[in-house]
């Protein structure tokens, strides 16, 4: 099994489990309804859901559709939100060639020797300035990929059988505040 396949399979299974439980388990559905009310949504009528193959993993149908991104963990590893190539990010952010080359070399350097520094000291100010300038775009892209209906982040901690649900706007704002502080 290739690296990442097990995690992807766990994630897909988790999405399918959540969809099934929302559609068939009244206790789960009522808990979700209460959570949605706490988060400021107004779920009226029947709650149903379906899975999709975009950044929005599932759509919850209540007064229209609310998209949710589902992230799952079976251990302490929670290591990805985005699996795009550096070239995709270069195009998306209009990344200057010198920044692209520094990051590309850093990736290759660490791939050859994981103990090497990722970004060399001499390049850090330039890289930091670039990322600081594009921070909001990066955070929004990583979490929502520009999908307007993606309004929830669900984290399924399979170890303790708990699902945490957050408003996506709160997640984005929290990340921005934390990254600006550090």
C-alpha positions in Angstrom: 0.0 0.0 0.0 1.4 3.4 -1.0 2.0 6.1 1.5 -1.2 8.0 2.2 -3.5 5.3 0.9 -4.4 4.0 4.3 -5.2 7.5 5.5 -7.3 8.3 2.4 -9.3 5.1 2.9 -9.9 6.0 6.6 -11.1 9.4 5.6 -13.5 8.1 2.9 -14.8 5.5 5.3 -15.4 8.2 7.9 -17.3 10.4 5.5 -19.5 7.4 4.5 -20.1 6.5 8.2 -21.2 10.1 9.0 -23.5 10.3 6.0 -25.0 6.9 6.9 -25.5 7.9 10.6 -27.1 11.3 9.7 -29.5 9.6 7.3 -30.4 6.6 9.5 -29.6 7.2 13.2 -32.2 9.4 14.8 -30.1 9.9 18.0 -27.1 11.0 16.0 -29.3 13.2 13.8 -30.8 14.9 16.9 -27.3 15.5 18.3 -26.3 17.1 15.0 -29.4 19.3 15.1 -28.6 20.5 18.6 -25.0 21.2 17.6 -26.1 23.1 14.5 -28.4 25.2 16.7 -25.5 25.9 19.1 -23.3 27.0 16.1 -26.0 29.5 15.0 -27.7 27.5 12.2 -31.5 27.1 12.2 -32.2 23.5 11.1 -35.9 23.1 10.3 -37.5 20.0 9.0 -35.7 16.8 8.1 -31.9 16.6 8.1 -30.3 14.5 5.4 -26.9 14.4 3.9 -25.0 13.1 0.9 -21.3 12.7 -0.1 -19.5 14.6 -2.9 -16.1 14.5 -4.4 -15.0 18.1 -4.0 -13.3 19.9 -1.1 -16.7 19.8 0.5 -16.8 16.2 1.6 -20.5 16.0 2.6 -23.5 18.2 2.2 -26.0 18.5 5.0 -29.4 19.4 3.8 -31.2 21.7 6.2 -32.8 24.9 4.9 -30.7 24.5 1.8 -27.3 22.9 1.9 -24.4 23.3 4.3 -21.1 21.8 3.2 -18.7 20.1 5.6 -15.1 19.2 5.3 -14.5 15.9 7.3 -11.0 15.1 8.7 -10.5 11.8 10.5 -7.8 10.5 12.8 -7.2 7.0 14.1 -4.0 8.1 16.0 -2.1 11.1 16.8 -1.3 11.9 13.2 -3.3 14.7 11.6 -0.9 15.7 8.9 -2.7 17.0 5.9 -5.3 19.4 4.7 -4.2 19.8 1.1 -2.4 17.5 -1.4 -1.6 19.9 -4.2 1.7 20.0 -6.0 4.0 23.0 -5.5 3.4 24.0 -9.2 -0.3 24.3 -8.4 0.5 26.7 -5.5 2.9 28.6 -7.7 0.1 29.3 -10.2 -2.6 30.0 -7.6 -0.4 32.5 -5.7 1.4 34.0 -8.7 4.5 32.8 -6.9 7.7 34.5 -8.2 10.2 32.1 -9.7 12.9 32.7 -7.0 10.4 31.8 -4.3 9.3 28.7 -6.2 12.9 27.6 -6.7 13.8 28.2 -3.0 10.8 26.0 -1.8 11.4 23.4 -4.5 15.1 23.1 -3.5 14.0 22.9 0.2 11.7 20.0 -0.5 14.3 18.1 -2.5 17.0 18.8 0.2 14.8 17.4 3.0 13.7 14.5 0.8 17.4 13.6 0.5 18.2 14.1 4.2 15.3 14.7 6.6 17.7 16.2 9.1 18.6 19.1 6.8 17.0 22.5 7.3 13.9 23.0 5.2 14.4 26.7 4.4 17.9 27.9 4.7 18.6 30.9 7.0 19.6 33.2 4.2 16.2 32.5 2.4 13.9 32.8 5.4 13.2 36.5 5.3 12.2 36.4 1.7 10.0 33.3 2.2 8.4 34.7 5.4 7.6 37.9 3.6 6.0 36.0 0.7 3.9 33.8 2.9 2.9 36.7 5.2 1.6 38.6 2.2 -0.5 35.6 1.0 -1.5 34.2 4.3 -5.2 34.8 4.1 -5.4 33.4 0.5 -3.4 30.3 1.6 -5.6 29.6 4.7 -8.8 30.1 2.7 -7.6 27.9 -0.1 -6.3 25.1 2.2 -9.5 24.9 4.1 -12.2 25.8 1.6 -10.7 25.9 -1.9 -13.1 28.8 -2.5 -16.2 26.7 -2.1 -19.0 29.1 -0.8 -21.1 26.3 0.7 -18.3 24.8 2.8 -19.4 26.2 6.2 -18.4 23.4 8.7 -15.2 21.5 9.7 -15.9 18.1 11.2 -13.1 16.3 13.0 -13.8 12.6 13.6 -11.5 11.4 16.3 -12.0 7.6 15.8 -9.8 6.7 18.8 -12.4 8.0 21.2 -15.4 8.0 19.0 -16.1 11.7 19.1 -16.9 14.1 16.3 -16.1 17.8 16.8 -17.9 20.3 14.6 -16.7 23.9 14.0 -18.0 26.8 12.0 -15.5 27.2 9.1 -15.4 30.9 9.5 -14.3 30.4 13.2 -11.6 28.0 12.0 -10.3 30.4 9.4 -10.3 33.3 11.8 -8.5 31.3 14.5 -5.8 30.1 12.1 -5.3 33.7 10.9 -4.9 35.0 14.5 -2.6 32.1 15.5 -0.4 32.5 12.4 -0.1 36.2 12.7 0.9 35.9 16.4 3.7 33.4 15.8 
